[in-house]
Amino acid sequence: MDLKILGTGCPKCKKLEEATKAAAEELGVKYTIEKVTDIEKIMAFSVMSTPALVVNGEVKVAGRVPSIDDIKKMIS
C-alpha cells in the first residue's frame, strides 16, 4: 500500500503522519509512507488545503486530520 502525506511539515501534517502509521500498523497492512512537501507536487493532486492523505494515488482527505478509526476505513 502506497501512502502519501501531503503538507509542508506543519504540526497537523506530522499528526496525520503519526495517525496514518498507527492505523496501518493496527490493521497489519504492508505499506510505504512518503511525505510530500513540494508545493508543486501537492498541487498536482489538486489539493488546496493541507494536510492531505493519499492512498494508492487517490486523495482520501484534505484540510483536516481524521481519527485513526476513520483512517483505517480509508486504507482498508
C-alpha atoms as a printed R data frame, in Angstrom:
   type eleno elety resid chain resno       x      y      z
1  ATOM     1    CA   MET     A     1   0.000  0.000  0.000
2  ATOM     2    CA   ASP     A     2   1.354  3.381 -1.033
3  ATOM     3    CA   LEU     A     3   0.556  6.173  1.438
4  ATOM     4    CA   LYS     A     4   1.460  9.816  0.984
5  ATOM     5    CA   ILE     A     5   1.141 12.679  3.444
6  ATOM     6    CA   LEU     A     6   0.849 15.979  1.593
7  ATOM     7    CA   GLY     A     7   1.886 19.032  3.571
8  ATOM     8    CA   THR     A     8   4.637 21.471  4.320
9  ATOM     9    CA   GLY     A     9   5.629 19.934  7.654
10 ATOM    10    CA   CYS     A    10   3.213 21.783  9.936
11 ATOM    11    CA   PRO     A    11   2.075 20.226 13.245
12 ATOM    12    CA   LYS     A    12  -1.158 18.951 11.645
13 ATOM    13    CA   CYS     A    13   0.870 17.273  8.890
14 ATOM    14    CA   LYS     A    14   3.004 15.492 11.484
15 ATOM    15    CA   LYS     A    15  -0.119 14.456 13.408
16 ATOM    16    CA   LEU     A    16  -1.662 13.000 10.222
17 ATOM    17    CA   GLU     A    17   1.526 11.050  9.536
18 ATOM    18    CA   GLU     A    18   1.557  9.601 13.058
19 ATOM    19    CA   ALA     A    19  -2.145  8.697 12.903
20 ATOM    20    CA   THR     A    20  -1.743  7.088  9.462
21 ATOM    21    CA   LYS     A    21   1.193  4.976 10.648
22 ATOM    22    CA   ALA     A    22  -0.782  3.910 13.720
23 ATOM    23    CA   ALA     A    23  -3.818  2.954 11.601
24 ATOM    24    CA   ALA     A    24  -1.730  0.925  9.158
25 ATOM    25    CA   GLU     A    25   0.086 -0.836 11.995
26 ATOM    26    CA   GLU     A    26  -3.206 -1.667 13.742
27 ATOM    27    CA   LEU     A    27  -4.590 -3.116 10.504
28 ATOM    28    CA   GLY     A    28  -1.388 -5.057  9.909
29 ATOM    29    CA   VAL     A    29  -1.061 -3.947  6.278
30 ATOM    30    CA   LYS     A    30   2.234 -3.633  4.451
31 ATOM    31    CA   TYR     A    31   2.775 -0.025  3.486
32 ATOM    32    CA   THR     A    32   5.214  2.625  2.418
33 ATOM    33    CA   ILE     A    33   4.702  6.179  3.578
34 ATOM    34    CA   GLU     A    34   6.076  9.244  1.854
35 ATOM    35    CA   LYS     A    35   5.978 12.850  2.991
36 ATOM    36    CA   VAL     A    36   5.372 15.207  0.068
37 ATOM    37    CA   THR     A    37   6.365 18.764  0.942
38 ATOM    38    CA   ASP     A    38   6.924 20.257 -2.506
39 ATOM    39    CA   ILE     A    39   4.063 22.675 -3.251
40 ATOM    40    CA   GLU     A    40   4.017 21.845 -6.966
41 ATOM    41    CA   LYS     A    41   3.751 18.109 -6.253
42 ATOM    42    CA   ILE     A    42   0.971 18.757 -3.734
43 ATOM    43    CA   MET     A    43  -0.906 20.882 -6.287
44 ATOM    44    CA   ALA     A    44  -0.544 18.041 -8.837
45 ATOM    45    CA   PHE     A    45  -3.002 16.137 -6.616
46 ATOM    46    CA   SER     A    46  -5.427 19.126 -6.853
47 ATOM    47    CA   VAL     A    47  -5.122 19.631 -3.093
48 ATOM    48    CA   MET     A    48  -5.664 23.209 -1.977
49 ATOM    49    CA   SER     A    49  -5.504 22.696  1.790
50 ATOM    50    CA   THR     A    50  -3.158 20.522  3.786
51 ATOM    51    CA   PRO     A    51  -2.618 18.147  5.378
52 ATOM    52    CA   ALA     A    52  -3.883 15.542  2.941
53 ATOM    53    CA   LEU     A    53  -3.761 11.769  2.829
54 ATOM    54    CA   VAL     A    54  -3.272  9.950 -0.478
55 ATOM    55    CA   VAL     A    55  -3.877  6.189 -0.580
56 ATOM    56    CA   ASN     A    56  -2.615  4.367 -3.689
57 ATOM    57    CA   GLY     A    57  -2.748  7.584 -5.712
58 ATOM    58    CA   GLU     A    58  -6.230  8.668 -4.563
59 ATOM    59    CA   VAL     A    59  -6.756 11.660 -2.264
60 ATOM    60    CA   LYS     A    60  -8.846 10.424  0.662
61 ATOM    61    CA   VAL     A    61  -8.920 13.508  2.876
62 ATOM    62    CA   ALA     A    62  -7.610 17.082  2.736
63 ATOM    63    CA   GLY     A    63  -7.546 20.009  5.117
64 ATOM    64    CA   ARG     A    64  -8.031 18.075  8.347
65 ATOM    65    CA   VAL     A    65  -6.663 15.256 10.483
66 ATOM    66    CA   PRO     A    66  -9.187 12.416 10.685
67 ATOM    67    CA   SER     A    67  -9.342  9.971 13.585
68 ATOM    68    CA   ILE     A    68  -7.333  6.755 13.473
69 ATOM    69    CA   ASP     A    69 -10.590  4.820 13.015
70 ATOM    70    CA   ASP     A    70 -11.511  6.990 10.006
71 ATOM    71    CA   ILE     A    71  -8.060  6.460  8.514
72 ATOM    72    CA   LYS     A    72  -8.432  2.695  8.980
73 ATOM    73    CA   LYS     A    73 -11.614  2.827  6.886
74 ATOM    74    CA   MET     A    74  -9.807  4.810  4.192
75 ATOM    75    CA   ILE     A    75  -6.926  2.352  3.879
76 ATOM    76    CA   SER     A    76  -8.743 -0.950  4.332
